[in-house]
Amino acid sequence: MIYDTCTNQKLSYSNKNRMNYIRIVRRIVLGLIVILGICIVASSLGAVNIPLTDTLAIAINKLIGIRVKSNWPEVSESILVNLRFPRIILAGIVGAALSISGAAYQGLFRNPLADPYLIGSASGAGLGAAIVFLTGLPLLAFGGGLLPIAAFIGSITAVTLAYFIGRRKGKVGISTLILAGVAVSSLAGAITSLLMIKSDPNLRPLMSWLLGGFSGSRWVDVFILLPYVFPPMIVLILYSRVLNILQLNDLHAQTLGVNVNRTKTIILLSASLVTASAVAFSGVIGFVGLVGPHVVRLIWGSDYRHLVPMSAILGAGFLILADLGARVIAIPTELPVGIITAFFGAPFFIYILKTNKRSQDN
């Protein structure tokens, strides 16, 4: 009788777990369908509006390879294939990357206000970009753009430095790591400011990059970015269940069979690589890593098995829409995407702060 009861409990747990994963898959599929619709609408709008039917037909014809009607204007095809499609896809990838890394950082640091730039990614990337813009280095080198390479190196260097400062006796101390990140960010920011003071007065290109944007995005940028962000994003999704366990204290997590130090290192390195890669191609775009995870929390709760993958989808949609706003709000000029995300993200951040303060008071 005891054996039967245990067996029933195991079967019940197994069925519950299976149903949970089915719900996750359904939400991911539905989210991807919504993102596809957002991409089609965003592709149709801009300085030159293109009918939705033509946009959909060109996407099917050129991206999927299925032959459909081909009586659209040639200029519409050129605008979509060469300008808007790569830009929108790049914005979606960057939004997903920043949002999923934000969710991972929040789980790792056990702080819902953590963001992807917490331990120096943004300031390091900004320093790398400043060196390229302000010291006369060529923007093109090694057969491609030197700017994303410099930004990536700067971002990875800052995070690595913070990691080794925060690592003590072979263990990753969360509080020490955050403080090390603050120190490294301040140092990188100070060096960037010094370069700006000593440089030519024309700081517009650097300031535009620091505010983020996707102007001039190319297919080659998409193809270069994909192998850098997708593998670590998959790692973060695979570790989403472990992030739930890490919400306990380290001792409890160890008793459940989790190698806490190794797990923290893997999550930290994966999230940092995702962030550095995204920032290298987009500039510093704020609040995406906060908005995506918190919207998921408000809708589906704090289970990281849902939170991590759905944050990527929410972040992709948010940044595609933000980039659309940057393109159409001030036609014929274009606003930096970071301004749009700040207008929406800052009030949302204030709301989260107020909500957390209210819950702590209660």
N, C-alpha and C positions, 0 to 999 in steps of 0.2 A: 504493500500500500504506500509506504514511504517512497519506494522507487517510482511508482506510478505518478505520485504527486510531483516529484522532482522532474520526471520526464515531461509531464504536462507543463511545468513551469518553463523548462528549456524550450519546448515547442512554442509556447506563448511568447517568450522573449524573441525567439527566432522569427516568428511571424510578424511581431511588432517591428523588429529591426528591418525586415524585408519591406514592409509597408512604408516605413519611414524613407527608405532609399527610393522606393517608387515615387513617393511624393516629391523628393528632391529632383529626380529625373524629369518629372512632369513640369515642375516649376522652371527648370533650366530650359527645357524645350519651348515652353510658352514664352519665356523671357527672350530666347533667341529669335522667335518669330516676331515679337514686338520690336526688337532691335533691327531686324531686317526691314520692317515697315518704316521705322524712323530713318534708316539709311536711305530708303527710296524717296521719302518726302524731303529729307535734307538735300539730297542730290538734285531735286527738281527746283529748289529755291536758291536765289542768289541775285547778283546783278543782272543776269539774264535768266528769266524763268523758263523752265522747260516743262512741257506737259507730262503729267505722271505716267500716262500710257507710253510715251516715247522713252521716258527714263527707264521704265520697267522693261520695255522691249530691248533697249540697248544693253541693259545689264544682263538680260538673259542671253542675248546674242554674243556679247563680247566677253563676259566673265564666265558664263556657264558653257557657252559653245553650242547652244541650241539655236538653229536657224528659225527666226521669226520674221515678220514683216520688216522691210528695210527702206521705207519711204520717209524716214525722218530726215531733217536737215543735217547736212554734213557737219555744220558748225556745232550743232547740239552734241553729236557724237564726240567731236574733238574736245569740247568743254568737259563732258562727263568722264570720258576715258582717261584723258591726260591730266585733268585738274581736280575734279570733284571726287571721283571714286577713290583715288589713292589718298586724298586728304581726309575723307570721311572714314575710310578704313583705318588709317593711321590714328585718327582721333579716337576711334573705338578701342583700338588696341591699347593706347596710352591710358584711356579712362579705365579700362578693365585692369590694367597693370597697377595703376595708382590706388584703385579702390581695393583690390584684393590684398595688396601689400599693407594698406591701412588696416584692413580687418585682421591681418596676421600680426601686425605690431600691437594692435589693441589687445589681442588675445595673449601675446607673449608678455607684454608689460602689465597685463591685468588692469588696463586703464582705457576706458571708452573714448578718452580725448586724445589718445596717441594718434599720430599721423605718419605717413611714409617719410617725412623729412625730419623726424625726431632726433636722429643721431648723426645728422650732418650731410645727408645726400644732396639736399638743395644747395646748401652753402658751398659744398665741394664742387658741384657742377657749375655753380655761378663763378667760382674762382677759375675753373678751367676755361669757361667761356670768356671771362674777362682777359685772361692771358692771351687768347687768340685775337680778340677784338682790339685790345689796347696796346699790344706790343709789336704790331706790324707783321705778325705771322700770316702766311697765306691761308685763305679760307679753304683752298683745295689742296690736297696732298694725298699720296698713296692711292691715287686713282679715285678718290672720293672726297667727302667733306671732312676737313680737319676739325671743325667745330664740334660735331657730336662725339668724335674720338676724345677730344680734350675734355669735354663735359663729362663723359663716361669715366675717364681716368680720374678726374678730380672728385667725382662722386664716390667711386669705389675707394679711392685713397682716404677720403675723410671718414667713411664708415669703417674701414679697416683700422685706421688709427684709433678711432673711438672704441672699437672692439678690443684691441690689445690693451688699451688703457683700462677698460672696464673689466678685463679678465684677470682674476686673481686666483692663484694656486690651482690653475686649470679649470676654474669654474667661472661661469658668466653671472656676475652680480647685476641684477636688473637696475637697482638704484644707481650703482656706480656707473653702469653703462649709459644711463640717461644723462648723468652729470658729465661724463666724458663727452657725450654727443653735444651737449650744450657748449662745453669748452672748445671743442673742435669747430663747431659752427661759428662761434664768436671769433675765433682766430681766422678762419677762412673769410668771414665777412669783413674783418678788419683789413686783411691783405687786399681783398677786392676793392674796398673803399680807398685804400692807399693808391692802388693802380689807377683808379678813376680820377683821383685828385691830380696825379702826376701825368695824366694822359692828355691827349688832344681834347679840346672842349666838346667835340661831336660825340656824345655818348648815346645818341638815339638808337643805333643798332643794338648796343648792349642792353639798354633799358627795355627795348622791344623784346629781346630774347628772354630777359629775366622775367617778363610778365607772361611769357608763354604764347605759343601760337603754332599754326600749321600752314602758314603761307609758304608756298613754294614746295610743298610736299610732293614726293615722287614715288613711283612704284618701287624704285630701288630702296628707298627708306623703309617701306613696308617689308620687303624681303630680307633686309638686313636686320630689322628689329625682331621679326618673328622668332628666329632660333634663340634669341637671347631672353625673351620673356616667356615663351610657352613652356619650356621644360621646368623652370622654377615655379611657374604658376601651377602646373600639374602637381609638383611636390607639395605646394601649400594646400591644395585640395586634398591630397592623400593624407596630409597631417592634420586635417580639420578636426577629426575625431580626437586626436591627441590634444589639440588646443582646448577642447572641453575639459580634459583631465587636468591640464595645466592651470585651470582656474582654481583648483585646490592648491594648498601649499605644496612645496616641493617634496616634503616627507610623505604626504599622502599619495602624491603622484608616483613616487618611487615604490611604495608598497603595492601599487597597482601594476607594477612591472614596467614603468616608463623610465628610460635612461634620460633623466631630466637635462643634464648638461649637454649631451649630444643632441637631444631633440631641440633645445633652445638654439644651439649653434646652427643646426640645419635650417630651422625656420628663419632665423635672423639672416643667414647668408642668402637664402632664397628670396626673401622679401627685399633685401637690400639690392640684390642683382636686378630684380624686376624694376625697382624704383630707379636705380641708376640708368638702366637701359632706356626706360621711358623718358626720363628727364633729358637724356642726351639728345633725343630727337624732337622734344616738344618745348624745352625750356621749363621754367619753374611755374607750374600751374597749381595754385593752392586750392584747398578745401575738397578736392575730389575724393581724397582718401578718408575724409570725415563724413561727407554727405552720403556716399554709397553705403558703407556699413551701417550707419544709423538709420537710414530709410529701411534697410532690411530688418533691423531690430524692431522698428516700429510696426512692421507688417507681419513678420514671421517669428520674432523672438530672437533669443541670443544663442541658440544652438549653432555652434560653429560649422557643423556639417551642412547646414543651410546657409549660414552667414557668409562663409568664404566664397563658394561659387556664385551665389546670388549677388554678392557685393561686386564681383567682376562684371556681371551683366548690368546692374544698376549704374555702375561707374561708366561703362561704355556708353549707355544711353544718355547719361547726364552730360558727358563731355561732347558727344556728337551734337546735342541740342545747344550746348554752350558755344561750340564752334559755329553752328548755324547762326546764332544770335550775333556773334562777332562779325560774321560776313554780311548780314542784312540790316543791322540796326542803323549803321551810319554809311550806307551806300552813297557815293562810290568808294569811300575810304573803308578801312578794315580795322576793327578794334583788336587789341590783344585778348586772347581767350581768358587769361588770368583775371582781367577786369570783370568779365561776365561771371566767372565762377565765384569771384569775391563778392559781387553784388547779391548772389543767391546764397553763397556758402556762409558769409559772415552772420546774417540774421539767423540762419539755421544753427550755427555754432553757438550763438548767444542763447537760443532756445534750449539747446542741449545743456549748456552751463546752468541755466535757470532750473531746468528739470532735475538735474543731478543735485543741485543745492537744495531743492525742495524735498527730494527723497532722503537726503542726509539729515535734514532738519526733523523729518518725521521719524 
